[in-house]
Amino acid sequence: MDRLIELLPQLWDATLETLFVATAALIFGGLAGLVLGLALYATRAGSIFPNRVVFGTLNVIVNTFRPIPFIILLLALQPIARGIGLPGIGAPFAIFAITIASLFAISRIVEQNLLTVRPGVIEAARAAGASRSRILFRLVPRESLGPLVLGYTFVVVALVDMTAIAGAVAAGGLGEFAINYGSKQFNPWVTWTAVLVIVAIVQTVQFIGNALARRVLRR
C-alpha cells in the first residue's frame, strides 16, 4: 500500500496518457471510420450510390483487418510505424496502432447503424427533390444519430481497452503502469488500482454516451 502511495504521481500521468491516446485515436479513427462506413452504406446494392466493385473491395478490406487480434496487430504495425518515421513504442505509436485497429470496426458500426434508417424516409426525401449527396451526408446520419452515439460510445470503451493492451509493447498509459509497477513487481495493489481507474473511465464514458443517446432519441 505504501508503494502505491509513492506511485500516485505516475498513476496520474498514466491516466492522462490513456485519456490522451484514446481521445486522439477516437478523433482520427472515428473520422476515418465514419467516411469508410458511409462509403460501405452508400455503395451497397440498392443503396444511394450502388457500386458492386467498390462495395466488394471495401467489404473485403474491412473483413480482412477487423478480426485481427489487437495484440498481434500491434506487433505487425511496429515496423510500418518505424518506416513512416514514428517510434515503435510510446504514445505516438499507440495512437497510430489504435487508429488503424479502430477505423475498420467503426466503419462496420457506422454502416450497420445507417442501415436502420427506414427506406420510406429516403424515398420521401427523394420525392421532395433532395439530392443523393444531401440524403447521404445530412438526412441519413441525422436519422440514425441515436444509434450512432451508442455505437461510438461502445467504440470509446474499446479504445480504452486497447490502450491498456498497448502497454504490453511499452506504449504507455495505465496498461504499461500496471505491467511495470504491478505485475513485474508482484504488487497487486498497483495492478488493481489501475484496473479500478480503467473501470471508472469506462463507466463514465458509458454514462455520458447513454445520456446523449437518450437526449437525441427524444427529439
Backbone as CSV, one residue per row, in Angstrom:
resi,resn,N_x,N_y,N_z,CA_x,CA_y,CA_z,C_x,C_y,C_z
1,MET,0.822,-1.210,0.000,0.000,0.000,0.000,0.858,1.263,0.000
2,ASP,1.959,1.240,0.778,2.865,2.383,0.815,3.463,2.642,-0.561
3,ARG,3.790,1.558,-1.253,4.360,1.692,-2.600,3.344,2.342,-3.538
4,LEU,2.070,2.009,-3.398,1.031,2.600,-4.233,0.947,4.103,-4.003
5,ILE,1.045,4.533,-2.740,1.004,5.968,-2.445,2.179,6.680,-3.102
6,GLU,3.348,6.035,-3.097,4.517,6.628,-3.743,4.328,6.765,-5.251
7,LEU,3.532,5.861,-5.817,3.362,5.834,-7.276,2.176,6.664,-7.763
8,LEU,1.499,7.384,-6.875,0.335,8.164,-7.282,0.650,9.177,-8.396
9,PRO,1.795,9.877,-8.372,2.097,10.778,-9.498,2.211,10.040,-10.829
10,GLN,2.856,8.869,-10.815,2.960,8.073,-12.045,1.593,7.556,-12.488
11,LEU,0.739,7.216,-11.507,-0.620,6.768,-11.833,-1.398,7.889,-12.508
12,TRP,-1.273,9.091,-12.001,-1.951,10.240,-12.593,-1.466,10.481,-14.020
13,ASP,-0.142,10.421,-14.210,0.417,10.620,-15.552,-0.060,9.532,-16.512
14,ALA,-0.106,8.286,-16.030,-0.562,7.168,-16.869,-2.028,7.332,-17.237
15,THR,-2.834,7.814,-16.303,-4.256,8.043,-16.577,-4.434,9.111,-17.649
16,LEU,-3.703,10.210,-17.522,-3.781,11.274,-18.523,-3.317,10.782,-19.884
17,GLU,-2.275,9.953,-19.892,-1.773,9.427,-21.160,-2.810,8.507,-21.802
18,THR,-3.479,7.689,-20.994,-4.542,6.826,-21.519,-5.657,7.652,-22.133
19,LEU,-6.086,8.696,-21.446,-7.149,9.558,-21.953,-6.719,10.277,-23.230
20,PHE,-5.468,10.726,-23.271,-4.965,11.414,-24.453,-4.915,10.485,-25.656
21,VAL,-4.375,9.287,-25.460,-4.260,8.328,-26.560,-5.636,7.918,-27.068
22,ALA,-6.557,7.622,-26.135,-7.904,7.207,-26.530,-8.633,8.320,-27.274
23,THR,-8.478,9.561,-26.814,-9.140,10.693,-27.466,-8.585,10.933,-28.860
24,ALA,-7.260,10.922,-28.983,-6.641,11.135,-30.298,-7.026,10.029,-31.270
25,ALA,-7.008,8.776,-30.805,-7.382,7.660,-31.676,-8.853,7.741,-32.072
26,LEU,-9.696,8.223,-31.143,-11.122,8.376,-31.466,-11.311,9.430,-32.559
27,ILE,-10.554,10.525,-32.478,-10.681,11.580,-33.491,-10.270,11.054,-34.858
28,PHE,-9.071,10.477,-34.933,-8.560,10.008,-36.224,-9.319,8.772,-36.721
29,GLY,-9.428,7.783,-35.864,-10.127,6.561,-36.257,-11.618,6.785,-36.434
30,GLY,-12.189,7.673,-35.611,-13.619,7.949,-35.731,-13.969,8.615,-37.047
31,LEU,-13.162,9.583,-37.455,-13.422,10.267,-38.722,-13.198,9.340,-39.911
32,ALA,-12.076,8.607,-39.883,-11.787,7.681,-40.977,-12.829,6.575,-41.050
33,GLY,-13.233,6.062,-39.892,-14.255,5.020,-39.864,-15.607,5.520,-40.329
34,LEU,-15.919,6.788,-40.006,-17.181,7.373,-40.467,-17.214,7.463,-41.988
35,VAL,-16.111,7.920,-42.576,-16.039,8.028,-44.040,-16.151,6.650,-44.685
36,LEU,-15.406,5.690,-44.140,-15.446,4.340,-44.704,-16.826,3.711,-44.517
37,GLY,-17.447,3.939,-43.360,-18.791,3.413,-43.125,-19.817,4.013,-44.064
38,LEU,-19.717,5.319,-44.319,-20.608,5.965,-45.278,-20.421,5.382,-46.666
39,ALA,-19.159,5.113,-47.032,-18.883,4.530,-48.343,-19.465,3.126,-48.459
40,LEU,-19.343,2.330,-47.402,-19.921,0.986,-47.410,-21.440,1.046,-47.544
41,TYR,-22.049,1.940,-46.787,-23.507,2.077,-46.831,-23.986,2.566,-48.199
42,ALA,-23.291,3.554,-48.742,-23.756,4.190,-49.977,-23.596,3.305,-51.198
43,THR,-22.567,2.426,-51.191,-22.267,1.659,-52.398,-22.845,0.253,-52.398
44,ARG,-23.489,-0.159,-51.310,-24.072,-1.492,-51.298,-25.278,-1.556,-52.233
45,ALA,-25.646,-2.742,-52.646,-26.741,-2.916,-53.600,-28.039,-2.321,-53.063
46,GLY,-28.721,-1.558,-53.903,-29.986,-0.958,-53.533,-29.865,0.296,-52.702
47,SER,-28.642,0.794,-52.485,-28.463,1.977,-51.668,-28.431,3.235,-52.552
48,ILE,-27.814,4.303,-52.063,-27.885,5.605,-52.717,-26.965,5.686,-53.936
49,PHE,-25.740,5.167,-53.799,-24.786,5.133,-54.905,-24.310,3.691,-55.104
50,PRO,-25.166,2.784,-55.529,-24.767,1.372,-55.620,-23.607,1.153,-56.582
51,ASN,-22.620,0.424,-56.105,-21.450,0.101,-56.935,-20.874,-1.210,-56.418
52,ARG,-21.112,-2.269,-57.151,-20.736,-3.604,-56.690,-19.231,-3.742,-56.505
53,VAL,-18.450,-3.157,-57.403,-16.983,-3.293,-57.328,-16.436,-2.562,-56.108
54,VAL,-16.857,-1.317,-55.933,-16.358,-0.536,-54.799,-16.788,-1.172,-53.479
55,PHE,-18.060,-1.548,-53.373,-18.537,-2.158,-52.136,-17.810,-3.465,-51.858
56,GLY,-17.644,-4.296,-52.889,-16.968,-5.574,-52.690,-15.532,-5.391,-52.229
57,THR,-14.838,-4.406,-52.814,-13.454,-4.150,-52.420,-13.364,-3.666,-50.980
58,LEU,-14.194,-2.681,-50.635,-14.182,-2.147,-49.269,-14.592,-3.214,-48.264
59,ASN,-15.561,-4.031,-48.622,-16.048,-5.079,-47.734,-14.950,-6.095,-47.429
60,VAL,-14.190,-6.467,-48.449,-13.091,-7.419,-48.256,-12.011,-6.819,-47.367
61,ILE,-11.684,-5.545,-47.584,-10.657,-4.880,-46.773,-11.070,-4.849,-45.304
62,VAL,-12.304,-4.451,-45.047,-12.789,-4.371,-43.663,-12.809,-5.753,-43.026
63,ASN,-13.298,-6.738,-43.746,-13.380,-8.097,-43.204,-12.007,-8.730,-43.011
64,THR,-10.997,-8.220,-43.719,-9.640,-8.743,-43.562,-8.983,-8.213,-42.294
65,PHE,-9.121,-6.929,-42.045,-8.406,-6.308,-40.924,-9.177,-6.356,-39.607
66,ARG,-10.513,-6.346,-39.668,-11.296,-6.247,-38.435,-11.090,-7.417,-37.480
67,PRO,-10.937,-8.678,-37.963,-10.827,-9.792,-37.000,-9.431,-9.963,-36.399
68,ILE,-8.426,-9.202,-36.858,-7.066,-9.412,-36.363,-6.994,-9.031,-34.883
69,PRO,-6.547,-9.932,-34.012,-6.406,-9.582,-32.586,-5.486,-8.375,-32.422
70,PHE,-5.863,-7.476,-31.522,-5.132,-6.212,-31.427,-3.681,-6.407,-31.025
71,ILE,-3.392,-7.358,-30.145,-2.005,-7.559,-29.715,-1.125,-8.001,-30.882
72,ILE,-1.693,-8.796,-31.790,-0.937,-9.214,-32.980,-0.777,-8.046,-33.938
73,LEU,-1.830,-7.257,-34.095,-1.748,-6.086,-34.969,-0.708,-5.095,-34.459
74,LEU,-0.609,-4.950,-33.144,0.410,-4.076,-32.569,1.805,-4.464,-33.039
75,LEU,2.112,-5.743,-32.930,3.434,-6.222,-33.328,3.660,-6.060,-34.823
76,ALA,2.614,-6.304,-35.613,2.742,-6.202,-37.065,2.929,-4.760,-37.518
77,LEU,2.371,-3.814,-36.757,2.435,-2.411,-37.161,3.722,-1.716,-36.723
78,GLN,4.491,-2.321,-35.829,5.715,-1.674,-35.356,6.687,-1.350,-36.484
79,PRO,7.029,-2.299,-37.365,7.953,-1.945,-38.455,7.355,-0.926,-39.424
80,ILE,6.047,-0.964,-39.622,5.400,0.015,-40.508,5.489,1.406,-39.896
81,ALA,5.264,1.491,-38.593,5.358,2.784,-37.911,6.765,3.350,-38.014
82,ARG,7.753,2.508,-37.804,9.133,2.983,-37.921,9.446,3.413,-39.352
83,GLY,8.840,2.726,-40.315,9.086,3.057,-41.717,8.553,4.415,-42.122
84,ILE,7.541,4.913,-41.398,6.985,6.233,-41.723,7.431,7.294,-40.719
85,GLY,8.460,6.951,-39.943,9.050,7.942,-39.053,8.483,8.002,-37.661
86,LEU,7.623,7.055,-37.274,7.079,7.024,-35.921,7.862,6.025,-35.074
87,PRO,7.975,6.264,-33.774,8.627,5.268,-32.912,7.769,4.025,-32.795
88,GLY,8.386,2.913,-32.465,7.645,1.665,-32.309,7.091,1.462,-30.920
89,ILE,7.252,2.464,-30.053,6.726,2.413,-28.694,6.193,3.798,-28.335
90,GLY,5.563,3.900,-27.177,5.119,5.194,-26.690,3.755,5.616,-27.215
91,ALA,3.332,6.796,-26.771,2.002,7.304,-27.113,1.793,7.496,-28.617
92,PRO,2.772,8.062,-29.365,2.542,8.221,-30.813,2.257,6.901,-31.517
93,PHE,3.001,5.863,-31.148,2.756,4.559,-31.773,1.408,3.998,-31.347
94,ALA,1.045,4.184,-30.065,-0.250,3.691,-29.589,-1.387,4.351,-30.358
95,ILE,-1.291,5.662,-30.580,-2.331,6.368,-31.339,-2.423,5.822,-32.753
96,PHE,-1.272,5.625,-33.386,-1.235,5.092,-34.753,-1.869,3.708,-34.817
97,ALA,-1.462,2.821,-33.915,-1.954,1.442,-33.945,-3.438,1.362,-33.618
98,ILE,-3.875,2.104,-32.611,-5.282,2.056,-32.223,-6.159,2.676,-33.293
99,THR,-5.658,3.712,-33.952,-6.415,4.316,-35.056,-6.640,3.303,-36.170
100,ILE,-5.589,2.589,-36.562,-5.712,1.573,-37.615,-6.670,0.476,-37.190
101,ALA,-6.536,0.029,-35.948,-7.385,-1.066,-35.472,-8.843,-0.654,-35.372
102,SER,-9.086,0.588,-34.957,-10.453,1.008,-34.677,-11.229,1.433,-35.915
103,LEU,-10.535,1.970,-36.916,-11.290,2.538,-38.042,-12.105,1.481,-38.783
104,PHE,-11.602,0.255,-38.840,-12.346,-0.800,-39.536,-13.557,-1.246,-38.721
105,ALA,-13.385,-1.327,-37.406,-14.530,-1.669,-36.553,-15.565,-0.549,-36.577
106,ILE,-15.109,0.690,-36.529,-16.018,1.836,-36.556,-16.788,1.876,-37.864
107,SER,-16.105,1.595,-38.968,-16.780,1.640,-40.274,-17.941,0.652,-40.328
108,ARG,-17.762,-0.522,-39.741,-18.837,-1.509,-39.738,-19.978,-1.070,-38.811
109,ILE,-19.631,-0.482,-37.683,-20.658,0.023,-36.772,-21.462,1.131,-37.443
110,VAL,-20.769,2.037,-38.133,-21.453,3.127,-38.841,-22.372,2.563,-39.914
111,GLU,-21.864,1.635,-40.706,-22.668,1.045,-41.785,-23.937,0.401,-41.220
112,GLN,-23.784,-0.397,-40.174,-24.934,-1.105,-39.606,-25.961,-0.147,-39.012
113,ASN,-25.500,0.929,-38.386,-26.439,1.891,-37.817,-27.136,2.716,-38.892
114,LEU,-26.444,3.028,-39.980,-27.080,3.753,-41.073,-28.164,2.899,-41.734
115,LEU,-27.970,1.605,-41.716,-28.968,0.709,-42.316,-30.277,0.675,-41.534
116,THR,-30.281,1.232,-40.320,-31.518,1.265,-39.536,-32.486,2.349,-40.026
117,VAL,-31.996,3.248,-40.886,-32.872,4.296,-41.427,-33.894,3.645,-42.351
118,ARG,-35.151,3.928,-42.133,-36.219,3.304,-42.915,-36.175,3.761,-44.375
119,PRO,-36.319,2.822,-45.309,-36.304,3.186,-46.735,-37.349,4.233,-47.087
120,GLY,-38.478,4.219,-46.375,-39.524,5.189,-46.666,-39.074,6.621,-46.453
121,VAL,-38.199,6.824,-45.450,-37.690,8.167,-45.188,-36.847,8.654,-46.360
122,ILE,-36.021,7.754,-46.901,-35.170,8.113,-48.038,-36.011,8.353,-49.281
123,GLU,-36.990,7.508,-49.496,-37.868,7.680,-50.661,-38.635,8.996,-50.590
124,ALA,-39.074,9.367,-49.396,-39.789,10.632,-49.224,-38.873,11.814,-49.521
125,ALA,-37.608,11.712,-49.091,-36.653,12.787,-49.366,-36.375,12.909,-50.856
126,ARG,-36.266,11.774,-51.527,-36.057,11.808,-52.980,-37.270,12.421,-53.684
127,ALA,-38.462,12.056,-53.234,-39.681,12.601,-53.846,-39.776,14.106,-53.637
128,ALA,-39.198,14.593,-52.532,-39.226,16.025,-52.245,-38.143,16.785,-53.003
129,GLY,-37.295,16.061,-53.748,-36.272,16.709,-54.561,-34.894,16.781,-53.948
130,ALA,-34.671,16.104,-52.828,-33.348,16.120,-52.201,-32.357,15.337,-53.056
131,SER,-31.153,15.874,-53.197,-30.125,15.189,-53.980,-29.614,13.977,-53.217
132,ARG,-28.981,13.066,-53.928,-28.445,11.872,-53.281,-27.343,12.233,-52.280
133,SER,-26.529,13.219,-52.614,-25.469,13.641,-51.691,-26.045,14.222,-50.416
134,ARG,-27.092,15.013,-50.551,-27.737,15.594,-49.370,-28.342,14.505,-48.495
135,ILE,-28.942,13.517,-49.120,-29.520,12.409,-48.353,-28.425,11.650,-47.605
136,LEU,-27.305,11.395,-48.283,-26.232,10.599,-47.694,-25.541,11.332,-46.551
137,PHE,-25.230,12.593,-46.736,-24.400,13.294,-45.760,-25.185,14.067,-44.703
138,ARG,-26.500,14.258,-44.926,-27.274,15.020,-43.957,-28.454,14.222,-43.398
139,LEU,-29.291,13.707,-44.281,-30.502,13.040,-43.817,-30.203,11.740,-43.083
140,VAL,-29.455,10.862,-43.721,-29.210,9.531,-43.145,-28.471,9.613,-41.804
141,PRO,-27.369,10.383,-41.694,-26.712,10.483,-40.378,-27.622,11.078,-39.309
142,ARG,-28.451,12.059,-39.688,-29.343,12.668,-38.701,-30.388,11.669,-38.215
143,GLU,-30.917,10.873,-39.115,-31.948,9.904,-38.745,-31.396,8.769,-37.888
144,SER,-30.123,8.493,-38.017,-29.515,7.387,-37.259,-28.606,7.894,-36.145
145,LEU,-28.781,9.155,-35.742,-27.857,9.767,-34.783,-27.862,9.054,-33.429
146,GLY,-29.034,8.674,-32.936,-29.102,7.988,-31.646,-28.293,6.696,-31.622
147,PRO,-28.557,5.770,-32.562,-27.742,4.552,-32.612,-26.262,4.828,-32.842
148,LEU,-25.943,5.865,-33.614,-24.537,6.199,-33.843,-23.851,6.635,-32.549
149,VAL,-24.556,7.404,-31.729,-23.992,7.825,-30.449,-23.688,6.609,-29.576
150,LEU,-24.620,5.668,-29.528,-24.385,4.446,-28.756,-23.242,3.626,-29.346
151,GLY,-23.174,3.585,-30.686,-22.091,2.857,-31.342,-20.738,3.452,-31.026
152,TYR,-20.643,4.769,-31.074,-19.369,5.420,-30.774,-19.028,5.317,-29.295
153,THR,-20.046,5.252,-28.441,-19.785,5.025,-27.017,-19.119,3.668,-26.812
154,PHE,-19.646,2.663,-27.499,-19.027,1.332,-27.444,-17.592,1.389,-27.946
155,VAL,-17.358,2.174,-28.994,-16.019,2.293,-29.559,-15.053,2.907,-28.550
156,VAL,-15.489,3.963,-27.856,-14.617,4.608,-26.872,-14.211,3.619,-25.785
157,VAL,-15.158,2.824,-25.324,-14.842,1.802,-24.325,-13.799,0.834,-24.874
158,ALA,-13.958,0.432,-26.128,-12.985,-0.475,-26.745,-11.620,0.190,-26.888
159,LEU,-11.598,1.491,-27.169,-10.331,2.205,-27.303,-9.577,2.237,-25.983
160,VAL,-10.298,2.436,-24.889,-9.658,2.411,-23.571,-9.051,1.038,-23.317
161,ASP,-9.758,-0.009,-23.682,-9.218,-1.363,-23.553,-7.949,-1.528,-24.390
162,MET,-7.968,-0.988,-25.607,-6.802,-1.095,-26.486,-5.585,-0.374,-25.914
163,THR,-5.807,0.772,-25.269,-4.672,1.481,-24.671,-4.016,0.640,-23.585
164,ALA,-4.839,-0.111,-22.858,-4.286,-0.983,-21.821,-3.473,-2.117,-22.442
165,ILE,-3.992,-2.694,-23.526,-3.261,-3.763,-24.209,-1.955,-3.238,-24.793
166,ALA,-1.987,-2.002,-25.297,-0.790,-1.414,-25.898,0.344,-1.275,-24.889
167,GLY,0.016,-1.288,-23.604,1.061,-1.234,-22.586,2.003,-2.421,-22.639
168,ALA,1.573,-3.511,-23.266,2.424,-4.702,-23.384,3.634,-4.454,-24.282
169,VAL,3.567,-3.447,-25.152,4.702,-3.120,-26.017,5.223,-1.727,-25.668
170,ALA,5.187,-1.388,-24.384,5.729,-0.130,-23.878,5.121,1.080,-24.570
171,ALA,3.789,1.026,-24.772,3.101,2.131,-25.432,2.513,3.113,-24.424
172,GLY,2.873,2.995,-23.159,2.452,3.954,-22.161,1.066,3.694,-21.608
173,GLY,0.573,4.639,-20.790,-0.765,4.550,-20.248,-0.886,3.614,-19.053
174,LEU,-2.121,3.349,-18.669,-2.388,2.524,-17.500,-1.961,1.078,-17.689
175,GLY,-1.972,0.608,-18.933,-1.539,-0.758,-19.187,-0.071,-0.953,-18.847
176,GLU,0.762,-0.053,-19.332,2.185,-0.151,-19.019,2.435,0.084,-17.529
177,PHE,1.681,0.993,-16.937,1.807,1.242,-15.489,1.527,-0.029,-14.695
178,ALA,0.435,-0.727,-15.055,0.078,-1.952,-14.342,1.120,-3.041,-14.542
179,ILE,1.693,-3.113,-15.749,2.688,-4.140,-16.030,3.994,-3.862,-15.278
180,ASN,4.492,-2.630,-15.400,5.808,-2.297,-14.834,5.807,-2.223,-13.315
181,TYR,4.787,-1.581,-12.752,4.771,-1.365,-11.306,3.906,-2.363,-10.547
182,GLY,3.059,-3.065,-11.268,2.201,-4.043,-10.619,2.642,-5.465,-10.851
183,SER,2.499,-5.934,-12.090,2.793,-7.331,-12.392,4.261,-7.681,-12.198
184,LYS,5.146,-6.881,-12.765,6.576,-7.201,-12.692,7.129,-7.084,-11.268
185,GLN,6.500,-6.255,-10.450,6.974,-6.087,-9.068,6.102,-6.834,-8.062
186,PHE,5.205,-7.690,-8.594,4.351,-8.533,-7.744,3.596,-7.700,-6.707
187,ASN,3.005,-6.621,-7.189,2.277,-5.719,-6.308,0.821,-5.641,-6.760
188,PRO,-0.047,-6.464,-6.187,-1.449,-6.481,-6.620,-2.186,-5.177,-6.339
189,TRP,-1.741,-4.417,-5.321,-2.377,-3.135,-5.041,-2.290,-2.210,-6.254
190,VAL,-1.129,-2.172,-6.862,-0.921,-1.313,-8.033,-1.739,-1.810,-9.215
191,THR,-1.711,-3.116,-9.442,-2.446,-3.687,-10.570,-3.934,-3.409,-10.456
192,TRP,-4.486,-3.668,-9.285,-5.929,-3.489,-9.106,-6.330,-2.017,-9.089
193,THR,-5.435,-1.152,-8.663,-5.730,0.286,-8.742,-5.845,0.728,-10.190
194,ALA,-4.927,0.238,-11.039,-5.009,0.549,-12.471,-6.305,0.012,-13.070
195,VAL,-6.694,-1.197,-12.645,-7.948,-1.779,-13.127,-9.131,-0.908,-12.719
196,LEU,-9.157,-0.457,-11.482,-10.268,0.360,-10.996,-10.347,1.700,-11.716
197,VAL,-9.195,2.277,-12.041,-9.191,3.543,-12.785,-9.776,3.332,-14.178
198,ILE,-9.376,2.233,-14.828,-9.920,1.931,-16.157,-11.431,1.708,-16.084
199,VAL,-11.875,0.978,-15.070,-13.314,0.745,-14.898,-14.048,2.068,-14.693
200,ALA,-13.459,2.963,-13.914,-14.084,4.271,-13.669,-14.196,5.071,-14.967
201,ILE,-13.154,5.031,-15.781,-13.192,5.736,-17.065,-14.289,5.156,-17.951
202,VAL,-14.340,3.840,-18.044,-15.334,3.172,-18.886,-16.746,3.487,-18.414
203,GLN,-16.979,3.419,-17.102,-18.305,3.699,-16.569,-18.719,5.142,-16.857
204,THR,-17.785,6.064,-16.744,-18.086,7.472,-17.024,-18.449,7.673,-18.484
205,VAL,-17.648,7.075,-19.367,-17.918,7.188,-20.805,-19.275,6.584,-21.144
206,GLN,-19.573,5.410,-20.585,-20.850,4.743,-20.867,-22.028,5.577,-20.363
207,PHE,-21.884,6.174,-19.199,-22.953,7.013,-18.648,-23.205,8.225,-19.543
208,ILE,-22.140,8.888,-19.972,-22.288,10.064,-20.833,-22.890,9.670,-22.180
209,GLY,-22.415,8.563,-22.743,-22.936,8.105,-24.026,-24.411,7.759,-23.961
210,ASN,-24.813,7.058,-22.910,-26.233,6.708,-22.750,-27.097,7.950,-22.595
211,ALA,-26.598,8.926,-21.834,-27.357,10.158,-21.628,-27.522,10.926,-22.937
212,LEU,-26.449,11.010,-23.718,-26.529,11.705,-25.007,-27.489,10.991,-25.953
213,ALA,-27.410,9.667,-25.973,-28.282,8.902,-26.865,-29.749,9.102,-26.486
214,ARG,-30.060,9.081,-25.186,-31.445,9.304,-24.756,-31.928,10.693,-25.158
215,ARG,-31.044,11.665,-25.032,-31.432,13.036,-25.391,-31.702,13.144,-26.879
216,VAL,-30.864,12.493,-27.696,-31.057,12.543,-29.151,-32.338,11.828,-29.553
217,LEU,-32.589,10.671,-28.946,-33.761,9.875,-29.320,-35.087,10.528,-28.903
218,ARG,-35.042,11.419,-27.934,-36.259,12.093,-27.502,-36.677,13.228,-28.431
219,ARG,-35.770,13.638,-29.308,-36.092,14.754,-30.201,-37.158,14.354,-31.211
